[in-house]
Amino acid sequence: MAETLGVLINSDKHLDKVVKLTKAAAELGKEVHLFFTGKSVLLTMDPGFAELIGKAAKISVCDVSFRANGLHGKEDDVPGLGFKDFATQARNAEMVAQMDRYLVF
Protein backbone atom coordinates (compact mmCIF):
# COMPACT_ATOMS: atom_id res chain seq x y z
CA MET A 1 0.00 0.00 0.00
CA ALA A 2 1.23 3.49 -0.82
CA GLU A 3 2.17 5.87 1.94
CA THR A 4 -0.66 8.28 2.63
CA LEU A 5 -0.81 12.01 3.22
CA GLY A 6 -3.90 13.80 4.49
CA VAL A 7 -4.10 17.54 3.95
CA LEU A 8 -6.59 19.81 5.70
CA ILE A 9 -7.01 23.14 3.95
CA ASN A 10 -8.82 25.83 5.94
CA SER A 11 -7.39 28.99 4.36
CA ASP A 12 -8.23 30.55 1.02
CA LYS A 13 -4.61 31.64 0.52
CA HIS A 14 -2.50 28.61 -0.38
CA LEU A 15 -3.97 26.85 -3.42
CA ASP A 16 -0.68 27.07 -5.32
CA LYS A 17 1.16 25.32 -2.48
CA VAL A 18 -1.53 22.65 -2.13
CA VAL A 19 -1.36 21.96 -5.88
CA LYS A 20 2.46 21.75 -5.86
CA LEU A 21 2.49 19.49 -2.80
CA THR A 22 -0.21 17.22 -4.21
CA LYS A 23 1.52 16.88 -7.58
CA ALA A 24 4.92 16.20 -5.99
CA ALA A 25 3.49 13.59 -3.62
CA ALA A 26 1.58 11.88 -6.45
CA GLU A 27 4.75 11.73 -8.56
CA LEU A 28 6.46 9.97 -5.65
CA GLY A 29 3.67 7.40 -5.49
CA LYS A 30 2.02 8.80 -2.36
CA GLU A 31 -1.74 8.68 -1.91
CA VAL A 32 -3.02 12.18 -1.10
CA HIS A 33 -6.40 12.96 0.46
CA LEU A 34 -7.55 16.58 0.65
CA PHE A 35 -10.25 18.10 2.85
CA PHE A 36 -11.34 21.69 2.24
CA THR A 37 -13.12 23.49 5.08
CA GLY A 38 -13.75 27.03 6.31
CA LYS A 39 -12.71 29.75 3.87
CA SER A 40 -10.76 27.24 1.77
CA VAL A 41 -14.00 26.14 0.11
CA LEU A 42 -13.76 29.36 -1.89
CA LEU A 43 -10.74 27.80 -3.63
CA THR A 44 -13.08 25.34 -5.36
CA MET A 45 -14.15 28.23 -7.61
CA ASP A 46 -10.55 29.05 -8.57
CA PRO A 47 -9.52 27.71 -12.02
CA GLY A 48 -6.37 26.29 -10.40
CA PHE A 49 -8.48 23.89 -8.32
CA ALA A 50 -8.89 21.69 -11.41
CA GLU A 51 -5.15 20.90 -11.29
CA LEU A 52 -5.84 18.71 -8.24
CA ILE A 53 -8.15 16.39 -10.16
CA GLY A 54 -6.39 13.14 -10.96
CA LYS A 55 -3.50 13.96 -8.63
CA ALA A 56 -5.25 13.57 -5.27
CA ALA A 57 -6.71 10.15 -4.51
CA LYS A 58 -9.64 11.79 -2.75
CA ILE A 59 -10.91 15.36 -2.47
CA SER A 60 -13.62 16.28 0.00
CA VAL A 61 -15.30 19.60 0.71
CA CYS A 62 -17.06 20.50 3.95
CA ASP A 63 -20.68 20.95 2.94
CA VAL A 64 -21.46 23.21 5.92
CA SER A 65 -18.56 25.54 5.03
CA PHE A 66 -19.54 25.49 1.36
CA ARG A 67 -23.03 26.71 2.27
CA ALA A 68 -21.83 29.15 4.93
CA ASN A 69 -19.56 30.84 2.38
CA GLY A 70 -22.44 31.48 -0.02
CA LEU A 71 -21.66 28.70 -2.48
CA HIS A 72 -24.83 26.63 -2.08
CA GLY A 73 -26.15 25.81 -5.55
CA LYS A 74 -22.68 25.92 -7.09
CA GLU A 75 -21.76 22.31 -6.30
CA ASP A 76 -21.90 21.41 -10.00
CA ASP A 77 -19.37 24.17 -10.74
CA VAL A 78 -16.64 22.38 -8.76
CA PRO A 79 -14.55 20.38 -11.24
CA GLY A 80 -14.13 16.68 -10.64
CA LEU A 81 -16.34 16.40 -7.57
CA GLY A 82 -19.67 14.69 -7.15
CA PHE A 83 -22.44 14.85 -4.58
CA LYS A 84 -20.72 12.43 -2.20
CA ASP A 85 -17.55 14.54 -2.14
CA PHE A 86 -19.42 17.22 -0.15
CA ALA A 87 -19.19 15.85 3.37
CA THR A 88 -19.26 16.58 7.08
CA GLN A 89 -16.31 16.97 9.41
CA ALA A 90 -16.61 13.24 10.06
CA ARG A 91 -14.78 12.76 6.74
CA ASN A 92 -11.93 14.88 8.09
CA ALA A 93 -11.84 12.80 11.28
CA GLU A 94 -11.65 9.62 9.18
CA MET A 95 -8.78 11.12 7.21
CA VAL A 96 -6.86 11.94 10.40
CA ALA A 97 -7.28 8.38 11.64
CA GLN A 98 -6.33 6.71 8.34
CA MET A 99 -3.41 8.74 7.01
CA ASP A 100 0.28 8.10 7.73
CA ARG A 101 0.92 11.85 7.76
CA TYR A 102 -1.39 14.86 8.18
CA LEU A 103 -0.68 18.44 7.17
CA VAL A 104 -2.70 21.62 7.74
CA PHE A 105 -2.76 24.74 5.56
N, CA, C and O atoms as CSV, one atom per row, in Angstrom:
chain,resi,resn,atom,element,x,y,z
A,1,MET,N,N,0.836,-1.187,0.000
A,1,MET,CA,C,0.000,0.000,0.000
A,1,MET,C,C,0.880,1.250,0.000
A,1,MET,O,O,1.912,1.289,0.670
A,2,ALA,N,N,0.475,2.249,-0.741
A,2,ALA,CA,C,1.227,3.494,-0.824
A,2,ALA,C,C,1.172,4.235,0.505
A,2,ALA,O,O,0.204,4.116,1.256
A,3,GLU,N,N,2.209,4.992,0.782
A,3,GLU,CA,C,2.174,5.872,1.944
A,3,GLU,C,C,1.103,6.915,1.695
A,3,GLU,O,O,0.858,7.310,0.555
A,4,THR,N,N,0.465,7.359,2.774
A,4,THR,CA,C,-0.656,8.281,2.628
A,4,THR,C,C,-0.371,9.618,3.294
A,4,THR,O,O,0.329,9.700,4.304
A,5,LEU,N,N,-0.934,10.659,2.698
A,5,LEU,CA,C,-0.814,12.012,3.218
A,5,LEU,C,C,-2.188,12.646,3.211
A,5,LEU,O,O,-2.820,12.762,2.161
A,6,GLY,N,N,-2.648,13.054,4.374
A,6,GLY,CA,C,-3.904,13.796,4.487
A,6,GLY,C,C,-3.591,15.269,4.622
A,6,GLY,O,O,-2.692,15.656,5.369
A,7,VAL,N,N,-4.333,16.089,3.901
A,7,VAL,CA,C,-4.099,17.536,3.953
A,7,VAL,C,C,-5.421,18.235,4.244
A,7,VAL,O,O,-6.388,18.107,3.494
A,8,LEU,N,N,-5.442,18.976,5.348
A,8,LEU,CA,C,-6.591,19.810,5.702
A,8,LEU,C,C,-6.289,21.221,5.224
A,8,LEU,O,O,-5.255,21.790,5.572
A,9,ILE,N,N,-7.175,21.775,4.441
A,9,ILE,CA,C,-7.005,23.141,3.953
A,9,ILE,C,C,-8.127,23.964,4.552
A,9,ILE,O,O,-9.300,23.686,4.302
A,10,ASN,N,N,-7.782,24.986,5.350
A,10,ASN,CA,C,-8.819,25.831,5.945
A,10,ASN,C,C,-8.616,27.303,5.656
A,10,ASN,O,O,-9.291,28.154,6.235
A,11,SER,N,N,-7.683,27.608,4.758
A,11,SER,CA,C,-7.392,28.986,4.360
A,11,SER,C,C,-7.616,29.128,2.853
A,11,SER,O,O,-7.418,28.182,2.090
A,12,ASP,N,N,-8.024,30.307,2.448
A,12,ASP,CA,C,-8.227,30.548,1.015
A,12,ASP,C,C,-6.989,31.166,0.361
A,12,ASP,O,O,-7.091,31.811,-0.682
A,13,LYS,N,N,-5.819,30.967,0.978
A,13,LYS,CA,C,-4.608,31.645,0.515
A,13,LYS,C,C,-3.527,30.758,-0.091
A,13,LYS,O,O,-2.552,31.290,-0.622
A,14,HIS,N,N,-3.648,29.450,-0.040
A,14,HIS,CA,C,-2.505,28.610,-0.384
A,14,HIS,C,C,-2.769,27.571,-1.464
A,14,HIS,O,O,-2.157,26.503,-1.441
A,15,LEU,N,N,-3.654,27.846,-2.399
A,15,LEU,CA,C,-3.970,26.853,-3.420
A,15,LEU,C,C,-2.733,26.450,-4.209
A,15,LEU,O,O,-2.558,25.269,-4.512
A,16,ASP,N,N,-1.878,27.397,-4.546
A,16,ASP,CA,C,-0.679,27.071,-5.315
A,16,ASP,C,C,0.215,26.078,-4.576
A,16,ASP,O,O,0.777,25.172,-5.192
A,17,LYS,N,N,0.348,26.242,-3.273
A,17,LYS,CA,C,1.164,25.324,-2.476
A,17,LYS,C,C,0.508,23.951,-2.363
A,17,LYS,O,O,1.190,22.927,-2.413
A,18,VAL,N,N,-0.813,23.930,-2.212
A,18,VAL,CA,C,-1.531,22.654,-2.128
A,18,VAL,C,C,-1.391,21.891,-3.446
A,18,VAL,O,O,-1.191,20.677,-3.444
A,19,VAL,N,N,-1.497,22.598,-4.562
A,19,VAL,CA,C,-1.359,21.960,-5.877
A,19,VAL,C,C,0.053,21.407,-6.042
A,19,VAL,O,O,0.221,20.263,-6.462
A,20,LYS,N,N,1.069,22.203,-5.718
A,20,LYS,CA,C,2.461,21.747,-5.861
A,20,LYS,C,C,2.745,20.546,-4.965
A,20,LYS,O,O,3.375,19.582,-5.400
A,21,LEU,N,N,2.286,20.599,-3.728
A,21,LEU,CA,C,2.492,19.487,-2.798
A,21,LEU,C,C,1.791,18.224,-3.294
A,21,LEU,O,O,2.369,17.137,-3.268
A,22,THR,N,N,0.565,18.367,-3.738
A,22,THR,CA,C,-0.210,17.218,-4.210
A,22,THR,C,C,0.441,16.585,-5.431
A,22,THR,O,O,0.563,15.363,-5.509
A,23,LYS,N,N,0.859,17.410,-6.383
A,23,LYS,CA,C,1.519,16.883,-7.583
A,23,LYS,C,C,2.823,16.184,-7.234
A,23,LYS,O,O,3.102,15.101,-7.749
A,24,ALA,N,N,3.627,16.792,-6.365
A,24,ALA,CA,C,4.917,16.202,-5.991
A,24,ALA,C,C,4.713,14.871,-5.269
A,24,ALA,O,O,5.418,13.900,-5.544
A,25,ALA,N,N,3.761,14.824,-4.358
A,25,ALA,CA,C,3.494,13.588,-3.624
A,25,ALA,C,C,2.993,12.495,-4.563
A,25,ALA,O,O,3.400,11.339,-4.451
A,26,ALA,N,N,2.108,12.866,-5.488
A,26,ALA,CA,C,1.583,11.881,-6.445
A,26,ALA,C,C,2.699,11.323,-7.319
A,26,ALA,O,O,2.725,10.126,-7.606
A,27,GLU,N,N,3.619,12.182,-7.742
A,27,GLU,CA,C,4.750,11.731,-8.559
A,27,GLU,C,C,5.648,10.758,-7.805
A,27,GLU,O,O,6.314,9.921,-8.414
A,28,LEU,N,N,5.664,10.867,-6.485
A,28,LEU,CA,C,6.462,9.968,-5.651
A,28,LEU,C,C,5.681,8.712,-5.250
A,28,LEU,O,O,6.168,7.885,-4.479
A,29,GLY,N,N,4.478,8.587,-5.778
A,29,GLY,CA,C,3.669,7.405,-5.488
A,29,GLY,C,C,2.895,7.465,-4.189
A,29,GLY,O,O,2.404,6.441,-3.715
A,30,LYS,N,N,2.779,8.637,-3.610
A,30,LYS,CA,C,2.023,8.801,-2.362
A,30,LYS,C,C,0.542,8.971,-2.679
A,30,LYS,O,O,0.177,9.513,-3.722
A,31,GLU,N,N,-0.292,8.507,-1.777
A,31,GLU,CA,C,-1.739,8.682,-1.909
A,31,GLU,C,C,-2.133,9.900,-1.089
A,31,GLU,O,O,-1.935,9.926,0.126
A,32,VAL,N,N,-2.694,10.916,-1.753
A,32,VAL,CA,C,-3.025,12.183,-1.096
A,32,VAL,C,C,-4.541,12.338,-0.996
A,32,VAL,O,O,-5.271,12.171,-1.973
A,33,HIS,N,N,-4.988,12.662,0.217
A,33,HIS,CA,C,-6.395,12.958,0.459
A,33,HIS,C,C,-6.481,14.407,0.925
A,33,HIS,O,O,-5.739,14.822,1.815
A,34,LEU,N,N,-7.385,15.172,0.324
A,34,LEU,CA,C,-7.547,16.585,0.649
A,34,LEU,C,C,-8.926,16.832,1.250
A,34,LEU,O,O,-9.921,16.257,0.808
A,35,PHE,N,N,-8.972,17.700,2.268
A,35,PHE,CA,C,-10.249,18.102,2.852
A,35,PHE,C,C,-10.263,19.620,2.948
A,35,PHE,O,O,-9.442,20.212,3.649
A,36,PHE,N,N,-11.188,20.241,2.248
A,36,PHE,CA,C,-11.339,21.691,2.237
A,36,PHE,C,C,-12.441,22.086,3.208
A,36,PHE,O,O,-13.546,21.548,3.150
A,37,THR,N,N,-12.142,23.027,4.101
A,37,THR,CA,C,-13.120,23.494,5.082
A,37,THR,C,C,-12.913,24.983,5.341
A,37,THR,O,O,-11.908,25.556,4.921
A,38,GLY,N,N,-13.855,25.599,6.023
A,38,GLY,CA,C,-13.748,27.030,6.311
A,38,GLY,C,C,-13.666,27.833,5.024
A,38,GLY,O,O,-14.324,27.509,4.037
A,39,LYS,N,N,-12.857,28.878,5.040
A,39,LYS,CA,C,-12.711,29.754,3.868
A,39,LYS,C,C,-12.082,29.050,2.661
A,39,LYS,O,O,-12.203,29.530,1.534
A,40,SER,N,N,-11.417,27.926,2.889
A,40,SER,CA,C,-10.761,27.235,1.769
A,40,SER,C,C,-11.756,26.731,0.724
A,40,SER,O,O,-11.376,26.466,-0.416
A,41,VAL,N,N,-13.013,26.598,1.104
A,41,VAL,CA,C,-14.001,26.135,0.114
A,41,VAL,C,C,-14.110,27.112,-1.046
A,41,VAL,O,O,-14.525,26.734,-2.142
A,42,LEU,N,N,-13.743,28.358,-0.811
A,42,LEU,CA,C,-13.759,29.361,-1.889
A,42,LEU,C,C,-12.763,28.996,-2.989
A,42,LEU,O,O,-12.929,29.413,-4.135
A,43,LEU,N,N,-11.730,28.222,-2.652
A,43,LEU,CA,C,-10.737,27.801,-3.632
A,43,LEU,C,C,-11.327,26.870,-4.688
A,43,LEU,O,O,-10.759,26.723,-5.770
A,44,THR,N,N,-12.455,26.243,-4.385
A,44,THR,CA,C,-13.083,25.340,-5.360
A,44,THR,C,C,-13.560,26.090,-6.592
A,44,THR,O,O,-13.788,25.481,-7.637
A,45,MET,N,N,-13.714,27.398,-6.483
A,45,MET,CA,C,-14.154,28.227,-7.609
A,45,MET,C,C,-12.969,28.784,-8.402
A,45,MET,O,O,-13.156,29.389,-9.458
A,46,ASP,N,N,-11.762,28.582,-7.900
A,46,ASP,CA,C,-10.546,29.052,-8.568
A,46,ASP,C,C,-10.210,28.089,-9.712
A,46,ASP,O,O,-10.249,26.875,-9.512
A,47,PRO,N,N,-9.881,28.596,-10.899
A,47,PRO,CA,C,-9.522,27.707,-12.016
A,47,PRO,C,C,-8.376,26.744,-11.680
A,47,PRO,O,O,-8.312,25.649,-12.238
A,48,GLY,N,N,-7.485,27.132,-10.788
A,48,GLY,CA,C,-6.367,26.288,-10.398
A,48,GLY,C,C,-6.777,25.042,-9.626
A,48,GLY,O,O,-6.008,24.085,-9.534
A,49,PHE,N,N,-7.987,25.050,-9.070
A,49,PHE,CA,C,-8.479,23.887,-8.325
A,49,PHE,C,C,-8.501,22.642,-9.206
A,49,PHE,O,O,-8.247,21.535,-8.729
A,50,ALA,N,N,-8.799,22.819,-10.472
A,50,ALA,CA,C,-8.894,21.691,-11.408
A,50,ALA,C,C,-7.577,20.925,-11.532
A,50,ALA,O,O,-7.579,19.756,-11.920
A,51,GLU,N,N,-6.455,21.568,-11.208
A,51,GLU,CA,C,-5.154,20.899,-11.288
A,51,GLU,C,C,-5.028,19.766,-10.270
A,51,GLU,O,O,-4.155,18.909,-10.410
A,52,LEU,N,N,-5.880,19.752,-9.257
A,52,LEU,CA,C,-5.842,18.712,-8.239
A,52,LEU,C,C,-6.506,17.417,-8.713
A,52,LEU,O,O,-6.216,16.335,-8.203
A,53,ILE,N,N,-7.396,17.544,-9.690
A,53,ILE,CA,C,-8.146,16.391,-10.165
A,53,ILE,C,C,-7.193,15.411,-10.843
A,53,ILE,O,O,-6.419,15.781,-11.726
A,54,GLY,N,N,-7.266,14.169,-10.416
A,54,GLY,CA,C,-6.394,13.142,-10.960
A,54,GLY,C,C,-5.063,13.023,-10.232
A,54,GLY,O,O,-4.344,12.041,-10.413
A,55,LYS,N,N,-4.735,13.999,-9.424
A,55,LYS,CA,C,-3.495,13.957,-8.635
A,55,LYS,C,C,-3.786,13.481,-7.211
A,55,LYS,O,O,-3.052,12.654,-6.670
A,56,ALA,N,N,-4.846,13.998,-6.612
A,56,ALA,CA,C,-5.248,13.569,-5.271
A,56,ALA,C,C,-6.118,12.323,-5.396
A,56,ALA,O,O,-6.963,12.232,-6.288
A,57,ALA,N,N,-5.908,11.377,-4.507
A,57,ALA,CA,C,-6.710,10.150,-4.508
A,57,ALA,C,C,-8.145,10.450,-4.096
A,57,ALA,O,O,-9.084,9.807,-4.564
A,58,LYS,N,N,-8.304,11.437,-3.214
A,58,LYS,CA,C,-9.639,11.790,-2.745
A,58,LYS,C,C,-9.659,13.271,-2.381
A,58,LYS,O,O,-8.752,13.776,-1.719
A,59,ILE,N,N,-10.703,13.952,-2.824
A,59,ILE,CA,C,-10.910,15.358,-2.475
A,59,ILE,C,C,-12.290,15.468,-1.860
A,59,ILE,O,O,-13.279,15.020,-2.441
A,60,SER,N,N,-12.350,16.066,-0.678
A,60,SER,CA,C,-13.623,16.283,-0.003
A,60,SER,C,C,-13.754,17.756,0.357
A,60,SER,O,O,-12.765,18.443,0.613
A,61,VAL,N,N,-14.994,18.222,0.370
A,61,VAL,CA,C,-15.297,19.601,0.711
A,61,VAL,C,C,-16.333,19.591,1.826
A,61,VAL,O,O,-17.330,18.873,1.747
A,62,CYS,N,N,-16.099,20.382,2.856
A,62,CYS,CA,C,-17.060,20.497,3.947
A,62,CYS,C,C,-18.326,21.169,3.425
A,62,CYS,O,O,-18.304,22.329,3.013
A,63,ASP,N,N,-19.411,20.434,3.448
A,63,ASP,CA,C,-20.682,20.951,2.936
A,63,ASP,C,C,-21.174,22.143,3.744
A,63,ASP,O,O,-21.700,23.098,3.172
A,64,VAL,N,N,-21.014,22.106,5.066
A,64,VAL,CA,C,-21.458,23.210,5.916
A,64,VAL,C,C,-20.683,24.479,5.567
A,64,VAL,O,O,-21.277,25.551,5.450
A,65,SER,N,N,-19.373,24.371,5.402
A,65,SER,CA,C,-18.559,25.537,5.033
A,65,SER,C,C,-18.914,26.040,3.644
A,65,SER,O,O,-18.948,27.248,3.407
A,66,PHE,N,N,-19.177,25.117,2.726
A,66,PHE,CA,C,-19.541,25.492,1.360
A,66,PHE,C,C,-20.795,26.364,1.377
A,66,PHE,O,O,-20.861,27.391,0.701
A,67,ARG,N,N,-21.775,25.943,2.153
A,67,ARG,CA,C,-23.030,26.709,2.266
A,67,ARG,C,C,-22.811,28.020,3.016
A,67,ARG,O,O,-23.327,29.063,2.616
A,68,ALA,N,N,-22.049,27.963,4.101
A,68,ALA,CA,C,-21.830,29.153,4.931
A,68,ALA,C,C,-21.081,30.248,4.178
A,68,ALA,O,O,-21.204,31.427,4.509
A,69,ASN,N,N,-20.310,29.865,3.173
A,69,ASN,CA,C,-19.557,30.844,2.382
A,69,ASN,C,C,-20.289,31.246,1.110
A,69,ASN,O,O,-19.682,31.766,0.174
A,70,GLY,N,N,-21.604,31.001,1.079
A,70,GLY,CA,C,-22.439,31.482,-0.018
A,70,GLY,C,C,-22.338,30.704,-1.311
A,70,GLY,O,O,-22.692,31.224,-2.369
A,71,LEU,N,N,-21.861,29.463,-1.252
A,71,LEU,CA,C,-21.661,28.697,-2.479
A,71,LEU,C,C,-22.756,27.658,-2.739
A,71,LEU,O,O,-22.694,26.929,-3.728
A,72,HIS,N,N,-23.745,27.590,-1.868
A,72,HIS,CA,C,-24.835,26.627,-2.078
A,72,HIS,C,C,-25.437,26.831,-3.472
A,72,HIS,O,O,-25.710,27.960,-3.881
A,73,GLY,N,N,-25.637,25.747,-4.178
A,73,GLY,CA,C,-26.151,25.809,-5.546
A,73,GLY,C,C,-25.049,25.804,-6.593
A,73,GLY,O,O,-25.327,25.703,-7.788
A,74,LYS,N,N,-23.803,25.913,-6.154
A,74,LYS,CA,C,-22.677,25.922,-7.092
A,74,LYS,C,C,-21.878,24.612,-7.039
A,74,LYS,O,O,-20.762,24.543,-7.553
A,75,GLU,N,N,-22.446,23.588,-6.425
A,75,GLU,CA,C,-21.755,22.314,-6.301
A,75,GLU,C,C,-21.344,21.756,-7.667
A,75,GLU,O,O,-20.263,21.183,-7.807
A,76,ASP,N,N,-22.196,21.922,-8.657
A,76,ASP,CA,C,-21.895,21.408,-9.997
A,76,ASP,C,C,-20.798,22.202,-10.699
A,76,ASP,O,O,-20.283,21.765,-11.728
A,77,ASP,N,N,-20.435,23.360,-10.157
A,77,ASP,CA,C,-19.367,24.174,-10.737
A,77,ASP,C,C,-17.975,23.757,-10.255
A,77,ASP,O,O,-16.968,24.265,-10.748
A,78,VAL,N,N,-17.921,22.840,-9.298
A,78,VAL,CA,C,-16.638,22.383,-8.761
A,78,VAL,C,C,-16.147,21.225,-9.628
A,78,VAL,O,O,-16.771,20.165,-9.662
A,79,PRO,N,N,-15.034,21.425,-10.326
A,79,PRO,CA,C,-14.550,20.380,-11.244
A,79,PRO,C,C,-14.154,19.103,-10.529
A,79,PRO,O,O,-13.498,19.130,-9.488
A,80,GLY,N,N,-14.565,17.985,-11.106
A,80,GLY,CA,C,-14.126,16.681,-10.639
A,80,GLY,C,C,-14.787,16.134,-9.395
A,80,GLY,O,O,-14.467,15.021,-8.976
A,81,LEU,N,N,-15.702,16.877,-8.787
A,81,LEU,CA,C,-16.337,16.403,-7.568
A,81,LEU,C,C,-17.802,16.080,-7.805
A,81,LEU,O,O,-18.480,16.717,-8.611
A,82,GLY,N,N,-18.265,15.081,-7.086
A,82,GLY,CA,C,-19.666,14.691,-7.148
A,82,GLY,C,C,-20.353,14.959,-5.827
A,82,GLY,O,O,-19.743,15.472,-4.889
A,83,PHE,N,N,-21.611,14.614,-5.759
A,83,PHE,CA,C,-22.444,14.849,-4.580
A,83,PHE,C,C,-21.812,14.288,-3.305
A,83,PHE,O,O,-21.827,14.945,-2.264
A,84,LYS,N,N,-21.264,13.088,-3.383
A,84,LYS,CA,C,-20.716,12.427,-2.195
A,84,LYS,C,C,-19.395,13.031,-1.726
A,84,LYS,O,O,-18.921,12.708,-0.638
A,85,ASP,N,N,-18.804,13.895,-2.526
A,85,ASP,CA,C,-17.553,14.545,-2.136
A,85,ASP,C,C,-17.789,15.747,-1.227
A,85,ASP,O,O,-16.841,16.294,-0.663
A,86,PHE,N,N,-19.038,16.158,-1.085
A,86,PHE,CA,C,-19.417,17.220,-0.149
A,86,PHE,C,C,-19.844,16.511,1.129
A,86,PHE,O,O,-20.860,15.816,1.160
A,87,ALA,N,N,-19.049,16.698,2.189
A,87,ALA,CA,C,-19.191,15.852,3.367
A,87,ALA,C,C,-19.202,16.680,4.651
A,87,ALA,O,O,-19.104,17.907,4.634
A,88,THR,N,N,-19.323,15.957,5.760
A,88,THR,CA,C,-19.261,16.582,7.078
A,88,THR,C,C,-17.833,16.486,7.605
A,88,THR,O,O,-16.954,15.913,6.960
A,89,GLN,N,N,-17.623,17.051,8.774
A,89,GLN,CA,C,-16.306,16.975,9.411
A,89,GLN,C,C,-15.946,15.545,9.799
A,89,GLN,O,O,-14.789,15.262,10.108
A,90,ALA,N,N,-16.910,14.651,9.786
A,90,ALA,CA,C,-16.607,13.244,10.057
A,90,ALA,C,C,-15.624,12.709,9.020
A,90,ALA,O,O,-14.781,11.872,9.344
A,91,ARG,N,N,-15.722,13.179,7.784
A,91,ARG,CA,C,-14.781,12.760,6.741
A,91,ARG,C,C,-13.365,13.198,7.101
A,91,ARG,O,O,-12.406,12.457,6.885
A,92,ASN,N,N,-13.239,14.398,7.649
A,92,ASN,CA,C,-11.933,14.878,8.093
A,92,ASN,C,C,-11.409,14.001,9.229
A,92,ASN,O,O,-10.229,13.649,9.238
A,93,ALA,N,N,-12.250,13.651,10.164
A,93,ALA,CA,C,-11.843,12.798,11.282
A,93,ALA,C,C,-11.383,11.433,10.769
A,93,ALA,O,O,-10.409,10.883,11.283
A,94,GLU,N,N,-12.054,10.887,9.782
A,94,GLU,CA,C,-11.646,9.621,9.178
A,94,GLU,C,C,-10.263,9.757,8.544
A,94,GLU,O,O,-9.415,8.873,8.669
A,95,MET,N,N,-10.054,10.882,7.863
A,95,MET,CA,C,-8.778,11.115,7.208
A,95,MET,C,C,-7.654,11.152,8.241
A,95,MET,O,O,-6.599,10.552,8.035
A,96,VAL,N,N,-7.876,11.854,9.350
A,96,VAL,CA,C,-6.864,11.941,10.404
A,96,VAL,C,C,-6.500,10.545,10.906
A,96,VAL,O,O,-5.325,10.238,11.111
A,97,ALA,N,N,-7.501,9.714,11.098
A,97,ALA,CA,C,-7.279,8.377,11.638
A,97,ALA,C,C,-6.595,7.437,10.649
A,97,ALA,O,O,-5.878,6.525,11.061
A,98,GLN,N,N,-6.807,7.649,9.354
A,98,GLN,CA,C,-6.333,6.708,8.344
A,98,GLN,C,C,-4.991,7.061,7.709
A,98,GLN,O,O,-4.310,6.171,7.200
A,99,MET,N,N,-4.599,8.305,7.724
A,99,MET,CA,C,-3.405,8.735,7.007
A,99,MET,C,C,-2.131,8.497,7.812
A,99,MET,O,O,-2.141,8.558,9.042
A,100,ASP,N,N,-1.032,8.226,7.101
A,100,ASP,CA,C,0.278,8.100,7.730
A,100,ASP,C,C,0.782,9.463,8.221
A,100,ASP,O,O,1.404,9.570,9.278
A,101,ARG,N,N,0.499,10.487,7.435
A,101,ARG,CA,C,0.918,11.854,7.761
A,101,ARG,C,C,-0.268,12.789,7.541
A,101,ARG,O,O,-1.155,12.501,6.737
A,102,TYR,N,N,-0.277,13.911,8.259
A,102,TYR,CA,C,-1.386,14.857,8.179
A,102,TYR,C,C,-0.806,16.262,8.235
A,102,TYR,O,O,-0.007,16.582,9.115
A,103,LEU,N,N,-1.210,17.087,7.299
A,103,LEU,CA,C,-0.682,18.441,7.170
A,103,LEU,C,C,-1.841,19.426,7.126
A,103,LEU,O,O,-2.898,19.123,6.571
A,104,VAL,N,N,-1.645,20.591,7.704
A,104,VAL,CA,C,-2.695,21.615,7.736
A,104,VAL,C,C,-2.194,22.896,7.073
A,104,VAL,O,O,-1.104,23.384,7.373
A,105,PHE,N,N,-3.017,23.432,6.160
A,105,PHE,CA,C,-2.761,24.745,5.560
A,105,PHE,C,C,-3.804,25.699,6.063
A,105,PHE,O,O,-3.795,26.874,5.695
